[in-house]
Amino acid sequence: MIKSLEGLRGIAAVVVALYHLKIGINEFSAIRHGYLFVDLFFVLSGFVISKTYASRMQDGDDFRLFIARRIGRLLPLLLFSTLAVIVGTNMLVAAKRFAIASGHAGMLGSPGDIAYLVPSLGEIVSTVTFTHALGLFDHLVLNGPTWSISTEFYTYLLFAAICLIAPERKRLAVFAILSIAGLLLSIWASVVVHHCIGAGQCLALTYDFGFVRCLHAFFLGVLTQACSQRWRFDSSALQVSIAFLLFLSLALVGNVSAAAFAFPAAFAVLVLSLGEDTGPLADTLKLPLFQQLGLRSYSIYLMHEPLLLVFGNPARRATGILSASLVVILYVAALYVVSGWTYRWIEKPYRDRINRLTADSTRFGRAFAFRWTRRR
């Protein structure tokens, strides 16, 4: 494990969580444009998945093992966090209805939506099959931020299939073509469909064109990993340079929306600079706090939506720096604690169980084939 990348993932998760809080702290450029840090997740995933699995994908057994481990890693917490959103939303609606029926509607300010959240069969099936952000809906489904998990899962499948089918000497060309195609389609969708040049938030593609956004950044991460194996460079100088460039880009993107398209490439350079796990930025990201955030990053990302049900209203009501700061502190603290619980009781146990079951790829493949044959 590259510890600095783990710490970087933790910071990205917190930034996205603060972006969705929509509070005064959003005046900071990094938070105001925090949606772009999802692309950092994609780049990191491409880098780490390629480093771990590219040379292991030799046959169908390896492919099945890879997919099983990805499902075991992603699905349990995805289901738990989605259930938390459903239950939490309906508890909030019930509380609002009770307040209104008791003659205390005034204390709610703006009651907002008081309809119970009842997921459709399509929403349930699509969530379980990771298809809820592949253009099947015209809105974010249930636990909104999980759209990126949907697109990433099918990008994993595409990556594994290419590693299995394409000759090794041609893979990089295929990865590059997919990344470029993803970028071009992302630009088209952002500019032509979402009109982002005038409306802002270029590259904010989710339930509709999130897959092509993921393709670009993920395979950029795969290419970055290949570069890290072939090139040697001064990681310290590169880290300082790219950190300064990202700072300027975050300040620029508010006025020049199209600058958002450069962020996946900038994140790729940042990841490349940390590939050796050395340098001043790498040393900072190895600090225990950032390592803990990295360890809990998936839980932070998936559990911040349920917590917004609690902190969303205080965030909207917060006036002044003191009240806003208090809400942010309590929100981040709660997120840290809750993500620790879900990592310990949901994420890690199921991941470890799947890893044990798939420890022997050949045995797992034969068992899978045997069970499938018997069911037929």
N, C-alpha and C positions, 0 to 999 in steps of 0.2 A: 504493500500500500504506500502511495506517495502522500505523506502526511500533509504537506502544504496544500495539495489539491482537496484533501478532505476538509481542511479548514476553510478553503475558498468556497466549497459547496455549502458549508454552514452559513457563511456570510450571505451568500446569494439567497438562501432560504429565508433568512431574517429580513432581507431587503424586500423580497416579494411580499412577505407577510405584512410589513409596514406599509407598502404601497397600497394594499387592499384595505388597510385601516382607514385611509382617507382622512387624515387629521392635519393639524397645522405643521407637523414635521415634514409634510409633503412639499414644503417650500424648498427643502434641500433637493438639489438636482438628482442625486442618486435615488432618492425615494420617489420623487415626482415621476421619474421615468423608470421606476422599478420593474415594470413589466418586461423590460429588455433583459433583465437578469435571468429570465427563463431560458433565453438563448445560451447563457453561460452553462446552465444545467445540461442542455443538449450537447454543447461542445465537450464538456467534461465527460458525459456518458460515452460519446464517441471515442474519446481518448482512452478511457479506462476499459471499455468493452473490447476495443481493438487490441489493447495491450494484453488483456487477459485471455481472449478467446480466438483471435485471428489464426494463430498457429495450431489450435486444438481442433478446428472444424475439419475432420477427416472423412466422416461418413454419417449415415443416417442416425446412428446411435448418438453421436456427438451433437447432432442437430436437435434431437429429442431432449437430450439432457439439458442443453442450453435453454430451450424453450420452457422446460419444466422448472428450471431454476429461476428464470425470469418471472414466471407466473407466481412461484412461491415467494419471490421477493416483493412483487408489486400487489398482488390481488388481496391478500388478507387485510392489509391496512387500508387499501382502497375501499373494500366493503365496509370495514368498521367505521371509517371516517364518513362515508356516505350515509350510513345508518345514523351516525351522530348528527349529521346535518338534518336529516328527516325528523328524528325525534326532537332535536333542539328547536327546530322551526315550529313544529306543532305544539310544543310546550309553550313557546313564546306567543303563538296565536291564541292558545287557550287562556293564557294570562291576560292578554289584551281583551279578549271577549268577556272575561270575568270582570275586568275593570270597567268596561263599558256598561255591562249589565248591572253593576253595582253603583252606577252613577258617578264614576271617577274617571270618565274619559278625558277630562281636562288635564289630569296628571300625566297623560301619555304624550302630550304635545300633539304630534302628528301620529295617529295610530298606525298609519301605513296599511299594508295588506293584512287582512284578517281572515283570509281563506286558508284552510288547512292544506298542507302539502301532501298530496296523494300521488305517488309516482305511478306513471303508466307502465304497462307491461313492456312497452318498447324501451322506456328509460331504464328499467331494471335489467332487461336482457342485454342492452347495449353496454351498460356499466360492467356487467359480469364478463362480457366478451371483449372489453376494451374498445368498443367501436363507437362510443358516444361522441367522439370528436372527429369523425371521418366524413362530415358533411351530411349526416343523417338528420340532424336537427337544425333549426334556425335560432338556437339559443344554447347557452351553457346548461348542461344537465346536472341537476342535483348538487353535488360538491363541485362547484365551478372550476377551481384550479386543476382538477384531475383531467382536464382536457389534454394536458401535456403528457400524462401517463398513457392515455389512449394512443396518441400519435407516436410516442416513443416506443411502445410495445411493438407496433407493426414495423417501425424502422429497425428494431432489433431483428425481427424475422427476415427482413430484406437483407440486412447485413450478413446474417448467418447463411442465408441461401446463396449469396454471392460468394462468400468464402468457401462454400461447399461445391459450387458449380464452376466458378470462373478459375482459370489457371492463375497461379500466384503472380506471375509476371504481368498479368493484365488487370489485376484487381484495382490497383491504384487509379488506373485510367477510368474504370467504371465508377469508383467512388468519387472521383473528381467530376465526372459528367453528372452524377446524381446531385452533388452539392451545387454545381453551377445551375442545373435545371431548377433546383429548389429555390435558389436565389432569384432567378429570373421570374419564376411563377409567383414568388412572394412579393416582388416589386410590382408585378402586374396586378395582383389581388389588392395590394395596399393602395396603389395609386388609382387604378381604374375602378375597382369595386368599392373600396372604402373611402376613396377621395382624400387620402391622408395628407396630401400636400397642403390642402387648405384647412382640413379638419384637425390635423395633427395626429400623433401616435402612429406613425408609420411602423410597420412590422407587428402591429398588435393583432395578429391573426390567431384565432383560437378554434372555435367549433366548426368553422367553415373551411378555412385554408391553413389550419394549424399543421397539417401533415407535411405540406411542402416547406413550411417554415422549419419544422423539425428536420426534414431531409437535409436542408442546406447546412444547418449548424452541426448536426450529428456527424455527417460525413466530413465536414470541415475538421471536426475533432479527430476522426479516423486518420485523415491526412496529416494532421498535426502530430499524431503519435508516430506515423511513419517518418516524418521529418526529424523527430527527436531521436530516432534510432540512427539516422544517417549523418546528422550535423552536430557539431560541437561549437559552443559559443560562450560568450561571457554572460552568464545568467544574471549577474548583479546589474550590469549596465542595461540589459534588456528589461529587467523588472522595473527599474526606475523610469526608463523611457516609456514603457507601455502604461505604467500607472499614471504618469503625467498626461499621456495622450488620452487615456480614458477620462481623466478629470476634465480635460478641455472638451472632450466629446459630449460629456453629460451636460456641460454648460451650453454647448452649441445646439444640441438637439431640440431644445425648447424653441429656438428661433428658426432653425433649419430642420424641418421634420425629416427630410430625406437622409439626414446624417444617421438615422437609426439603422439604415441598411448596412452601415459599416461596423456595427457592434459585434456581430458574430465573428468577423475576421479579427477584430481587436481582442476579443475574448480568446480566440485561438492563439494569438501571439502571447497573451498573458499565460495561458496554460502551457505553452511551449517554454516560456521562461522559467516555469516552475517544475519542468519535467525532471530535472536532476535533483530536485528537493534541496537546493542550496541557494544562498543569496539572502539579502536582508528581508525581502518580503516573505520568502519561504520560512525563514526563522521566526518571523512574527506569526505566521499562520500555524506554526507548530505549537504555539502556546496552548496550555490545557483548555482554556475557555473555548478557543476556536476549534480545537479537536472535539470537544463535547458537542459543540454546535454541528460540526460535520457528522458526527456519529448519529445525531438526532435529526439531520437535515430532511430526510424523507418524511419523518413524523411531523416536523415543523411545517413542511410544505402542505401536507394533507390535513393536518389538524387545525390550521389557522382559520379555515372557513367556519368550522363549528364555533370557535372562540369569538369570531366576529359577531355571532348572534348575541353574545354577552357584551362585547365592548363596542359594537357599532354605534349604538345609541349614545353612550357617554362620549364617544369620539365626535359625534355630530354636535353635541351640546357643549363641548369644551370650548371655552372662550378664554383667551389669554395664554401665555406661555406656561404658567404654573399648572393650570388644570390640564392642558394638553400634555405636558411632560408627565404628569401623574398617570394619566390614562395610558400613555406609551409605556411607562415603566411597569405598570401593573399588567398590561397586555403581554409584553415580552416575558415578564416573569412567569405568568400563567402558561404561556406557550412553551417556555423552557421546562416547566414542571410536567405539563400534560404530555409533551413530546417524549420526556423521559419515561413516563408510565407506558405510553403506547409502544415505544421502542422495546422496553423490557418485557411487556406482556403480550404484545401482538406481533410486532415486526420481527424481532430476533428469534423467538421460539419457532415460528412457522418457517422462517428462512432456514434455520438450522435443521429443522425436521426434513425439509425438502433436500437440503444438501446431503444429509445422511442417506436418504433414500436413493439419491442419484450419485453416490460416491463412486460407484463402479459403472461407467457409462455403458459398457458392453452388457453387464448383467441387467441394468435398467432397461436398455433397449430390447433385450430378449423378453424380459418380463412384460414390457409394454406390448410387444407384438403378440405374446402368448395370450394376454388378457383380451386384446382386441380380437384375436382369432376365435377365442372361446365365446365372446359375446355375439359374434356373427353366427 
